[in-house]
Amino acid sequence: MVWQVAETLADDLPLLIEDLQYCNLHQRGFMTLAVSQDSATATWHYVDAILTKAGKVVNTRSYEIKA
């Protein structure tokens, strides 16, 4: 399936791109960013549907950088 190819590619890209910390090519959603003097935190919110207004957040993943 197409999502399996995207998932495999996302797993392999960090091996090719040294600075890449996270890659997800098979799920859809949005990112929020919280910034303070001490840190920056990006949170990815994955949704179960993108073609309807009934889509719900089904998973999240966060990455934080400290100052």
LUMDRENNU-212768 format. One record per atom (N, C-alpha, C): residue number from 1; residue in three letters; atom name; x, y, z. Coordinates in Angstrom, 3 decimals, always signed. Atoms other than C-alpha are relative to their C-alpha. Example, Ala and Ser with C-alpha at 12.3 -4.5 7.8 and 13.67 -1.06 7.14 Angstrom:
<recs>
@seq:1, type:ala, atom:N, X:+0.890, Y:-1.190, Z:+0.000;
@seq:1, type:ala, atom:CA, X:+12.300, Y:-4.500, Z:+7.800;
@seq:1, type:ala, atom:C, X:+0.900, Y:+1.200, Z:+0.000;
@seq:2, type:ser, atom:N, X:-0.820, Y:-1.190, Z:-0.060;
@seq:2, type:ser, atom:CA, X:+13.670, Y:-1.060, Z:+7.140;
@seq:2, type:ser, atom:C, X:-0.770, Y:+1.090, Z:+0.730;
</recs>
This chain:
<recs>
@seq:1, type:met, atom:N, X:+0.841, Y:-1.191, Z:+0.000;
@seq:1, type:met, atom:CA, X:+0.000, Y:+0.000, Z:+0.000;
@seq:1, type:met, atom:C, X:+0.885, Y:+1.254, Z:+0.000;
@seq:2, type:val, atom:N, X:-0.733, Y:-1.259, Z:+0.095;
@seq:2, type:val, atom:CA, X:+1.043, Y:+3.618, Z:-0.524;
@seq:2, type:val, atom:C, X:+0.494, Y:+0.459, Z:+1.369;
@seq:3, type:trp, atom:N, X:-0.424, Y:-0.466, Z:-1.322;
@seq:3, type:trp, atom:CA, X:+1.136, Y:+4.417, Z:+3.219;
@seq:3, type:trp, atom:C, X:+1.183, Y:-0.808, Z:+0.522;
@seq:4, type:gln, atom:N, X:-1.143, Y:+0.811, Z:-0.430;
@seq:4, type:gln, atom:CA, X:+3.592, Y:+1.528, Z:+3.775;
@seq:4, type:gln, atom:C, X:+1.294, Y:+0.497, Z:-0.648;
@seq:5, type:val, atom:N, X:-1.164, Y:-0.564, Z:+0.685;
@seq:5, type:val, atom:CA, X:+5.970, Y:+2.992, Z:+1.180;
@seq:5, type:val, atom:C, X:+0.396, Y:+1.310, Z:+0.669;
@seq:6, type:ala, atom:N, X:-0.278, Y:-1.277, Z:-0.663;
@seq:6, type:ala, atom:CA, X:+5.671, Y:+6.420, Z:+2.804;
@seq:6, type:ala, atom:C, X:+0.600, Y:-0.223, Z:+1.387;
@seq:7, type:glu, atom:N, X:-0.516, Y:+0.297, Z:-1.337;
@seq:7, type:glu, atom:CA, X:+6.285, Y:+4.926, Z:+6.254;
@seq:7, type:glu, atom:C, X:+1.453, Y:-0.495, Z:-0.075;
@seq:8, type:thr, atom:N, X:-1.362, Y:+0.495, Z:+0.181;
@seq:8, type:thr, atom:CA, X:+9.391, Y:+3.082, Z:+5.037;
@seq:8, type:thr, atom:C, X:+0.946, Y:+1.127, Z:-0.382;
@seq:9, type:leu, atom:N, X:-0.816, Y:-1.142, Z:+0.402;
@seq:9, type:leu, atom:CA, X:+10.726, Y:+6.207, Z:+3.353;
@seq:9, type:leu, atom:C, X:+0.253, Y:+0.932, Z:+1.185;
@seq:10, type:ala, atom:N, X:-0.146, Y:-0.861, Z:-1.176;
@seq:10, type:ala, atom:CA, X:+10.103, Y:+8.247, Z:+6.511;
@seq:10, type:ala, atom:C, X:+0.991, Y:-0.611, Z:+1.004;
@seq:11, type:asp, atom:N, X:-0.948, Y:+0.663, Z:-0.894;
@seq:11, type:asp, atom:CA, X:+12.051, Y:+5.668, Z:+8.524;
@seq:11, type:asp, atom:C, X:+1.431, Y:+0.107, Z:-0.518;
@seq:12, type:asp, atom:N, X:-1.329, Y:-0.012, Z:+0.598;
@seq:12, type:asp, atom:CA, X:+14.982, Y:+5.784, Z:+6.083;
@seq:12, type:asp, atom:C, X:+0.590, Y:+1.398, Z:-0.202;
@seq:13, type:leu, atom:N, X:-0.507, Y:-1.352, Z:+0.255;
@seq:13, type:leu, atom:CA, X:+15.252, Y:+9.555, Z:+5.500;
@seq:13, type:leu, atom:C, X:+0.980, Y:+0.503, Z:+1.055;
@seq:14, type:pro, atom:N, X:-0.983, Y:-0.470, Z:-0.987;
@seq:14, type:pro, atom:CA, X:+16.981, Y:+10.291, Z:+8.835;
@seq:14, type:pro, atom:C, X:+1.386, Y:-0.638, Z:-0.182;
@seq:15, type:leu, atom:N, X:-1.297, Y:+0.611, Z:+0.289;
@seq:15, type:leu, atom:CA, X:+19.749, Y:+7.901, Z:+7.728;
@seq:15, type:leu, atom:C, X:+0.742, Y:+0.779, Z:-1.077;
@seq:16, type:leu, atom:N, X:-0.584, Y:-0.762, Z:+1.099;
@seq:16, type:leu, atom:CA, X:+20.328, Y:+10.081, Z:+4.660;
@seq:16, type:leu, atom:C, X:+0.221, Y:+1.465, Z:+0.341;
@seq:17, type:ile, atom:N, X:-0.062, Y:-1.415, Z:-0.368;
@seq:17, type:ile, atom:CA, X:+19.764, Y:+13.500, Z:+6.252;
@seq:17, type:ile, atom:C, X:+0.382, Y:+0.080, Z:+1.474;
@seq:18, type:glu, atom:N, X:-0.568, Y:+0.069, Z:-1.345;
@seq:18, type:glu, atom:CA, X:+21.958, Y:+13.830, Z:+9.328;
@seq:18, type:glu, atom:C, X:-0.770, Y:+0.820, Z:+1.033;
@seq:19, type:asp, atom:N, X:+0.668, Y:-0.879, Z:-0.962;
@seq:19, type:asp, atom:CA, X:+20.080, Y:+16.719, Z:+10.979;
@seq:19, type:asp, atom:C, X:-1.490, Y:-0.277, Z:+0.168;
@seq:20, type:leu, atom:N, X:+1.430, Y:+0.301, Z:-0.082;
@seq:20, type:leu, atom:CA, X:+16.605, Y:+15.250, Z:+10.436;
@seq:20, type:leu, atom:C, X:-0.287, Y:-0.812, Z:+1.254;
@seq:21, type:gln, atom:N, X:+0.327, Y:+0.660, Z:-1.258;
@seq:21, type:gln, atom:CA, X:+15.174, Y:+14.336, Z:+13.832;
@seq:21, type:gln, atom:C, X:-1.284, Y:-0.807, Z:-0.071;
@seq:22, type:tyr, atom:N, X:+1.303, Y:+0.655, Z:+0.064;
@seq:22, type:tyr, atom:CA, X:+11.672, Y:+13.256, Z:+12.807;
@seq:22, type:tyr, atom:C, X:-0.603, Y:+0.203, Z:-1.378;
@seq:23, type:cys, atom:N, X:+0.644, Y:-0.076, Z:+1.303;
@seq:23, type:cys, atom:CA, X:+9.816, Y:+12.489, Z:+9.597;
@seq:23, type:cys, atom:C, X:-1.209, Y:-0.923, Z:-0.015;
@seq:24, type:asn, atom:N, X:+1.211, Y:+0.811, Z:+0.109;
@seq:24, type:asn, atom:CA, X:+6.267, Y:+11.253, Z:+9.028;
@seq:24, type:asn, atom:C, X:-0.684, Y:+0.389, Z:-1.307;
@seq:25, type:leu, atom:N, X:+0.578, Y:-0.281, Z:+1.314;
@seq:25, type:leu, atom:CA, X:+5.005, Y:+11.023, Z:+5.460;
@seq:25, type:leu, atom:C, X:-1.335, Y:-0.688, Z:-0.236;
@seq:26, type:his, atom:N, X:+1.202, Y:+0.799, Z:+0.249;
@seq:26, type:his, atom:CA, X:+2.003, Y:+8.756, Z:+5.930;
@seq:26, type:his, atom:C, X:-1.201, Y:+0.391, Z:+0.859;
@seq:27, type:gln, atom:N, X:+1.134, Y:-0.455, Z:-0.805;
@seq:27, type:gln, atom:CA, X:-0.161, Y:+10.497, Z:+8.560;
@seq:27, type:gln, atom:C, X:-0.204, Y:+1.491, Z:-0.235;
@seq:28, type:arg, atom:N, X:+0.329, Y:-1.405, Z:+0.224;
@seq:28, type:arg, atom:CA, X:-1.893, Y:+13.881, Z:+8.368;
@seq:28, type:arg, atom:C, X:-0.393, Y:+0.662, Z:+1.308;
@seq:29, type:gly, atom:N, X:+0.360, Y:-0.732, Z:-1.199;
@seq:29, type:gly, atom:CA, X:-2.444, Y:+16.572, Z:+10.928;
@seq:29, type:gly, atom:C, X:+0.553, Y:+1.407, Z:-0.037;
@seq:30, type:phe, atom:N, X:-0.505, Y:-1.359, Z:-0.105;
@seq:30, type:phe, atom:CA, X:-1.051, Y:+19.834, Z:+12.188;
@seq:30, type:phe, atom:C, X:+0.983, Y:+0.075, Z:+1.153;
@seq:31, type:met, atom:N, X:-1.000, Y:-0.182, Z:-1.039;
@seq:31, type:met, atom:CA, X:+1.711, Y:+21.178, Z:+14.413;
@seq:31, type:met, atom:C, X:-0.294, Y:+1.276, Z:+0.773;
@seq:32, type:thr, atom:N, X:+0.029, Y:-1.196, Z:-0.831;
@seq:32, type:thr, atom:CA, X:+1.574, Y:+23.582, Z:+17.329;
@seq:32, type:thr, atom:C, X:+1.408, Y:+0.217, Z:+0.541;
@seq:33, type:leu, atom:N, X:-1.326, Y:-0.351, Z:-0.479;
@seq:33, type:leu, atom:CA, X:+4.640, Y:+25.409, Z:+18.610;
@seq:33, type:leu, atom:C, X:-0.135, Y:+0.887, Z:+1.222;
@seq:34, type:ala, atom:N, X:-0.027, Y:-0.795, Z:-1.230;
@seq:34, type:ala, atom:CA, X:+5.153, Y:+26.682, Z:+22.157;
@seq:34, type:ala, atom:C, X:+1.436, Y:+0.459, Z:+0.222;
@seq:35, type:val, atom:N, X:-1.338, Y:-0.561, Z:-0.147;
@seq:35, type:val, atom:CA, X:+8.114, Y:+29.015, Z:+22.641;
@seq:35, type:val, atom:C, X:+0.064, Y:+0.828, Z:+1.270;
@seq:36, type:ser, atom:N, X:-0.244, Y:-0.806, Z:-1.195;
@seq:36, type:ser, atom:CA, X:+9.475, Y:+30.422, Z:+25.889;
@seq:36, type:ser, atom:C, X:+1.476, Y:+0.392, Z:+0.000;
@seq:37, type:gln, atom:N, X:-1.412, Y:-0.375, Z:-0.091;
@seq:37, type:gln, atom:CA, X:+12.785, Y:+31.915, Z:+26.996;
@seq:37, type:gln, atom:C, X:+0.883, Y:-1.223, Z:+0.209;
@seq:38, type:asp, atom:N, X:-0.783, Y:+1.178, Z:-0.356;
@seq:38, type:asp, atom:CA, X:+13.905, Y:+28.466, Z:+28.148;
@seq:38, type:asp, atom:C, X:-0.058, Y:-1.137, Z:-1.007;
@seq:39, type:ser, atom:N, X:+0.140, Y:+1.143, Z:+0.901;
@seq:39, type:ser, atom:CA, X:+12.648, Y:+26.131, Z:+25.414;
@seq:39, type:ser, atom:C, X:-0.979, Y:+0.291, Z:-1.134;
@seq:40, type:ala, atom:N, X:+0.991, Y:+0.001, Z:+1.091;
@seq:40, type:ala, atom:CA, X:+10.697, Y:+25.523, Z:+22.227;
@seq:40, type:ala, atom:C, X:-0.497, Y:-1.434, Z:-0.135;
@seq:41, type:thr, atom:N, X:+0.588, Y:+1.336, Z:+0.110;
@seq:41, type:thr, atom:CA, X:+8.286, Y:+22.594, Z:+21.947;
@seq:41, type:thr, atom:C, X:-0.953, Y:-0.035, Z:-1.184;
@seq:42, type:ala, atom:N, X:+0.892, Y:+0.230, Z:+1.138;
@seq:42, type:ala, atom:CA, X:+6.718, Y:+21.408, Z:+18.697;
@seq:42, type:ala, atom:C, X:-0.798, Y:-1.261, Z:+0.296;
@seq:43, type:thr, atom:N, X:+0.858, Y:+1.168, Z:-0.204;
@seq:43, type:thr, atom:CA, X:+3.748, Y:+19.056, Z:+19.020;
@seq:43, type:thr, atom:C, X:-0.785, Y:-0.250, Z:-1.281;
@seq:44, type:trp, atom:N, X:+0.742, Y:+0.418, Z:+1.182;
@seq:44, type:trp, atom:CA, X:+2.381, Y:+17.187, Z:+16.027;
@seq:44, type:trp, atom:C, X:-1.271, Y:-0.692, Z:+0.454;
@seq:45, type:his, atom:N, X:+1.315, Y:+0.557, Z:-0.326;
@seq:45, type:his, atom:CA, X:-1.340, Y:+16.363, Z:+16.261;
@seq:45, type:his, atom:C, X:-0.500, Y:-0.726, Z:-1.251;
@seq:46, type:tyr, atom:N, X:+0.449, Y:+0.796, Z:+1.144;
@seq:46, type:tyr, atom:CA, X:-2.367, Y:+13.525, Z:+13.938;
@seq:46, type:tyr, atom:C, X:-1.509, Y:-0.167, Z:+0.044;
@seq:47, type:val, atom:N, X:+1.450, Y:+0.131, Z:+0.087;
@seq:47, type:val, atom:CA, X:-5.960, Y:+13.331, Z:+12.731;
@seq:47, type:val, atom:C, X:-0.377, Y:-1.249, Z:-0.795;
@seq:48, type:asp, atom:N, X:+0.434, Y:+1.233, Z:+0.658;
@seq:48, type:asp, atom:CA, X:-7.964, Y:+10.327, Z:+11.557;
@seq:48, type:asp, atom:C, X:-0.663, Y:+0.232, Z:-1.353;
@seq:49, type:ala, atom:N, X:+0.631, Y:-0.306, Z:+1.291;
@seq:49, type:ala, atom:CA, X:-9.623, Y:+12.099, Z:+8.595;
@seq:49, type:ala, atom:C, X:+0.314, Y:+1.438, Z:-0.381;
@seq:50, type:ile, atom:N, X:-0.289, Y:-1.362, Z:+0.452;
@seq:50, type:ile, atom:CA, X:-8.735, Y:+15.126, Z:+6.490;
@seq:50, type:ile, atom:C, X:-1.029, Y:+0.536, Z:-0.988;
@seq:51, type:leu, atom:N, X:+0.961, Y:-0.424, Z:+1.008;
@seq:51, type:leu, atom:CA, X:-11.582, Y:+15.208, Z:+3.999;
@seq:51, type:leu, atom:C, X:-1.371, Y:+0.334, Z:+0.571;
@seq:52, type:thr, atom:N, X:+1.260, Y:-0.356, Z:-0.644;
@seq:52, type:thr, atom:CA, X:-14.375, Y:+15.765, Z:+6.535;
@seq:52, type:thr, atom:C, X:+0.285, Y:+0.879, Z:+1.211;
@seq:53, type:lys, atom:N, X:-0.149, Y:-0.838, Z:-1.191;
@seq:53, type:lys, atom:CA, X:-14.936, Y:+18.214, Z:+9.374;
@seq:53, type:lys, atom:C, X:-0.086, Y:-0.825, Z:+1.281;
@seq:54, type:ala, atom:N, X:+0.155, Y:+0.874, Z:-1.166;
@seq:54, type:ala, atom:CA, X:-15.501, Y:+15.238, Z:+11.691;
@seq:54, type:ala, atom:C, X:+1.315, Y:-0.635, Z:+0.444;
@seq:55, type:gly, atom:N, X:-1.289, Y:+0.584, Z:-0.369;
@seq:55, type:gly, atom:CA, X:-11.790, Y:+14.395, Z:+11.886;
@seq:55, type:gly, atom:C, X:+0.357, Y:+0.293, Z:+1.452;
@seq:56, type:lys, atom:N, X:-0.377, Y:-0.126, Z:-1.406;
@seq:56, type:lys, atom:CA, X:-10.438, Y:+13.840, Z:+15.396;
@seq:56, type:lys, atom:C, X:+1.499, Y:-0.250, Z:+0.152;
@seq:57, type:val, atom:N, X:-1.399, Y:+0.257, Z:-0.315;
@seq:57, type:val, atom:CA, X:-6.932, Y:+13.983, Z:+16.857;
@seq:57, type:val, atom:C, X:+0.103, Y:-1.399, Z:+0.590;
@seq:58, type:val, atom:N, X:-0.122, Y:+1.390, Z:-0.449;
@seq:58, type:val, atom:CA, X:-5.846, Y:+10.374, Z:+17.320;
@seq:58, type:val, atom:C, X:+1.353, Y:-0.294, Z:+0.648;
@seq:59, type:asn, atom:N, X:-1.324, Y:+0.243, Z:-0.553;
@seq:59, type:asn, atom:CA, X:-2.213, Y:+10.739, Z:+18.359;
@seq:59, type:asn, atom:C, X:+0.779, Y:+1.306, Z:-0.006;
@seq:60, type:thr, atom:N, X:-0.883, Y:-1.159, Z:+0.011;
@seq:60, type:thr, atom:CA, X:+0.423, Y:+13.313, Z:+19.206;
@seq:60, type:thr, atom:C, X:+1.441, Y:-0.458, Z:+0.206;
@seq:61, type:arg, atom:N, X:-1.422, Y:+0.235, Z:-0.233;
@seq:61, type:arg, atom:CA, X:+4.202, Y:+13.481, Z:+19.232;
@seq:61, type:arg, atom:C, X:+0.645, Y:+1.357, Z:+0.198;
@seq:62, type:ser, atom:N, X:-0.636, Y:-1.289, Z:-0.321;
@seq:62, type:ser, atom:CA, X:+6.325, Y:+16.244, Z:+20.766;
@seq:62, type:ser, atom:C, X:+1.507, Y:-0.101, Z:-0.070;
@seq:63, type:tyr, atom:N, X:-1.455, Y:-0.129, Z:+0.011;
@seq:63, type:tyr, atom:CA, X:+9.903, Y:+17.413, Z:+20.391;
@seq:63, type:tyr, atom:C, X:+0.335, Y:+1.323, Z:+0.651;
@seq:64, type:glu, atom:N, X:-0.345, Y:-1.206, Z:-0.747;
@seq:64, type:glu, atom:CA, X:+11.474, Y:+19.918, Z:+22.773;
@seq:64, type:glu, atom:C, X:+1.487, Y:+0.298, Z:-0.118;
@seq:65, type:ile, atom:N, X:-1.377, Y:-0.471, Z:+0.015;
@seq:65, type:ile, atom:CA, X:+14.647, Y:+21.959, Z:+22.492;
@seq:65, type:ile, atom:C, X:+0.155, Y:+0.980, Z:+1.150;
@seq:66, type:lys, atom:N, X:-0.287, Y:-0.891, Z:-1.129;
@seq:66, type:lys, atom:CA, X:+16.067, Y:+23.594, Z:+25.606;
@seq:66, type:lys, atom:C, X:+1.018, Y:+1.061, Z:-0.453;
@seq:67, type:ala, atom:N, X:-0.916, Y:-1.088, Z:+0.324;
@seq:67, type:ala, atom:CA, X:+17.860, Y:+26.938, Z:+25.411;
@seq:67, type:ala, atom:C, X:+1.355, Y:-0.224, Z:+0.616;
</recs>
